[in-house]
Amino acid sequence: MSNSCIIVAGGNGSRMGTELPKQFLLIEGIPVLMHTIRNFYDFDSSLQLILVLPEIEIINWNDLCRKYDFAISHQVIAGGDTRFQSVKNGLSLALDCNLIAVHDGVRPLVSHETLARCFKGAAENGTAIPVLPANESLREGTMSESAPVDRSRFYLVQTPQVFKASILQGSYKQAYISEFTDDASVVEHTGTSVHLVLGNRENIKITFPEDLMIAALFL
């Protein structure tokens, strides 16, 4: 059985200050999302690539693929009102596969080394999510009252988050709750533990205008 990757790209341009969704903004003359898809294809050309987009953006994406002559094979499906529903929609296309990765469409800089660790970790343990140790001082509380915490106990979570297909598909059969912030939290709610692997610093989530400049430098 092959492996699948669900790339979720449901963002908008609000925090970027643009009308164009951030996944369609250009880095080095190419839309962010195309960089992301190509990165996974270059890592493993046999991956089933599933792209989840807001329904109103599918036509725009098809136009961009023609404009930039983007020919990497992938399937497209409309997302839902929440990330949970969008991933669930993507899972409907991930059939007869061994491992399923779920990745943020605006993380084009995940390294192949991180991808290898994620897929290897999931194959061995059933689950694997990439993290980085917190490297700055942390405080817990509010702006008016806070206290320091031990940063050695905290990790920054990235994507892709990779799971055995049966684990992820089973987890997404449960009802949505607001505590589901990523796929790991969905899986953990069923009582399944999550295995951590090392991510990479360049694997930033493009959210603000300066992130585009940082990503261009890394590329």
Buried (B, 14 or more C-beta within 10 A) or exposed (E): EEBBBBBBBBBBBEEBEEEBBBBBBBBEEBBBBBBBBBBBBEBBEEBBBBBBBBEEBBEBBEEBBEEEEBEEEBBBBBBBEEBBBBBBBBBEBBEEBBBBBBBBBBBBBBBEEBBEBBBBBBBEBBBBBBBBEBEEEEEEEEEEEEEEBEBEEEBBBBBBBBBBBEBBBBBBEEEBEEEBEBBBBBBBBEEBEBBBBBBBEBBBBBBEEEBBEBBEEEE
